[in-house]
Amino acid sequence: MSMQRIIPVMLLFFFLEGTVFYWLLPGDWVSRVVPHFTLAFVLFASLYRGRHTAVFLGFSFGLLQDIVFYGNLIGVHSFAMGLIGYLTGFLMERKRSTLLMALTIITLSTLVYETVIYFVYRVFRLTHQTFEWALIDHIIPSLFLQIGFVLVMYVPVRRWFEGISKKKGDEEEE
């Protein structure tokens, strides 16, 4: 999948996670579950395209999230999403990812992302809740949503990214 196709797909996920998704949730869950579909796609990009693509997408869409959704502190999501994308791509650079490995990596990366966001907000005193409360109230429910999204999107995303890898391999042989 080329960058001309990745960016519109990520914009679609950004739109879905900010608008349509909340219409589908029950009213009690709206303040507890926070979708991170663009983060999942950044992590897929880090697994299949490499760390440099992931850091570019992470910084770009993280900054977009900072501007549109979280106006308290600009740059937190950009920093965290870019950092997590880069580290995931760095750790998985030469490894072939299976469904279980991709699910584990994306789950752990999402947990680290949420933890970094929480502690940055804690340092700047934007939140006064304890980490245990944040973990139980919104990090774990959001993590389950992320796992479900990754399970649904794994096969199509892998095919998209492997299709572009095969095309690059064919062009290099010629």
C-alpha positions in Angstrom: 0.0 0.0 0.0 1.5 3.3 -1.0 1.3 6.5 1.0 -1.3 7.8 -1.4 -3.6 5.1 -0.2 -2.5 4.9 3.5 -3.3 8.6 4.3 -6.9 8.5 3.0 -7.6 5.2 4.9 -6.1 6.8 8.1 -8.2 9.9 7.5 -11.3 7.6 7.3 -10.3 5.9 10.6 -9.7 9.3 12.2 -13.2 10.4 11.1 -14.8 7.2 12.3 -13.1 7.3 15.7 -14.1 10.9 16.3 -17.7 10.9 15.1 -19.5 7.8 13.9 -18.1 5.5 16.6 -19.7 7.5 19.4 -23.2 7.2 17.8 -22.9 3.4 18.1 -21.9 3.3 21.8 -24.4 3.2 24.7 -24.6 6.5 26.6 -22.8 5.2 29.7 -19.8 4.1 27.7 -19.1 7.3 25.8 -16.9 8.8 28.5 -15.1 5.5 29.3 -14.2 4.1 25.9 -11.8 6.0 23.7 -11.1 4.5 20.3 -7.6 4.6 18.9 -8.1 3.3 15.3 -5.5 5.6 13.9 -3.0 4.3 16.4 -3.8 0.8 15.4 -3.1 1.7 11.8 0.1 3.4 12.7 1.2 0.2 14.5 0.2 -1.9 11.5 2.3 0.4 9.4 5.2 -0.1 11.8 4.9 -3.8 11.5 4.6 -4.0 7.7 6.1 -0.7 6.3 8.8 0.1 8.8 9.6 2.5 11.6 10.1 5.6 9.5 6.7 5.4 7.9 5.2 4.8 11.3 6.9 7.8 12.9 5.7 10.0 10.1 2.2 8.8 10.4 2.3 8.8 14.2 3.5 12.4 14.4 1.1 13.6 11.7 -2.1 12.0 12.9 -1.1 12.5 16.6 -0.8 16.2 15.9 -4.2 16.1 14.1 -5.7 14.5 17.2 -4.1 17.1 19.5 -5.5 19.9 17.5 -9.0 18.5 16.9 -9.8 16.6 20.1 -7.4 17.4 22.9 -6.7 21.2 23.0 -5.3 21.3 26.6 -1.7 20.4 25.7 -0.7 20.3 22.0 1.9 17.7 21.0 1.3 15.0 23.6 -0.5 12.6 21.3 1.8 13.5 18.5 4.9 12.7 20.6 3.4 9.5 22.1 2.0 8.1 18.8 5.2 8.8 16.9 7.4 7.3 19.7 5.3 4.2 20.0 5.2 3.7 16.2 8.9 4.1 16.0 9.7 1.8 18.9 7.3 -0.9 17.6 8.8 -0.7 14.1 12.3 -0.8 15.6 11.5 -3.9 17.7 9.8 -5.8 14.9 12.1 -4.7 12.1 13.3 -8.1 11.0 10.6 -10.3 12.3 7.6 -11.7 10.4 4.5 -10.9 12.3 1.7 -13.5 12.7 -1.8 -12.7 14.0 -0.9 -13.5 17.6 2.3 -11.5 17.5 0.6 -8.5 15.9 -2.2 -8.7 18.4 0.3 -8.9 21.3 2.5 -6.1 20.0 -0.5 -3.7 19.3 -2.0 -4.5 22.7 1.2 -3.7 24.5 1.9 -0.7 22.4 -1.6 0.7 23.1 -1.1 0.1 26.8 2.2 2.0 26.7 0.6 4.8 24.6 -2.2 5.2 27.1 0.2 5.1 30.0 2.5 7.8 28.5 -0.5 10.0 27.8 -1.7 9.6 31.4 1.7 10.4 33.0 2.3 13.4 30.8 -1.1 14.7 31.8 -0.3 13.9 35.4 3.0 15.8 35.3 1.3 18.9 33.9 -1.6 18.5 36.4 -4.3 18.1 33.9 -5.6 15.0 35.7 -5.8 14.4 39.4 -7.1 10.8 39.2 -4.9 7.9 40.3 -3.4 5.6 37.7 -5.4 2.7 39.0 -8.6 4.6 38.5 -7.6 5.6 35.0 -6.6 2.0 34.2 -9.9 0.5 35.3 -12.1 3.4 34.1 -10.9 4.0 30.6 -7.6 2.3 29.6 -8.7 -1.3 29.9 -12.2 -0.8 28.2 -10.4 1.1 25.4 -7.9 -1.7 25.2 -10.6 -4.3 24.6 -12.1 -2.1 21.9 -8.6 -1.9 20.3 -8.1 -5.6 20.4 -11.5 -6.2 18.7 -10.6 -3.6 16.0 -7.2 -5.2 15.4 -8.8 -8.7 15.0 -11.3 -7.4 12.5 -8.7 -5.4 10.5 -5.7 -7.8 10.6 -6.3 -9.8 7.4 -7.3 -6.8 5.1 -4.4 -4.7 6.4 -1.9 -7.5 6.0 -3.0 -8.1 2.5 -2.7 -4.4 1.6 0.8 -4.2 3.0 2.0 -7.5 1.6 0.6 -6.5 -1.8 2.8 -3.5 -1.9 5.8 -5.5 -0.7 5.4 -8.0 -3.6 5.2 -5.2 -6.1 8.4 -3.7 -4.7 10.1 -7.1 -4.9 9.0 -7.5 -8.5 10.3 -4.1 -9.5 13.7 -4.7 -7.8 14.1 -8.0 -9.7 13.6 -6.3 -13.1 
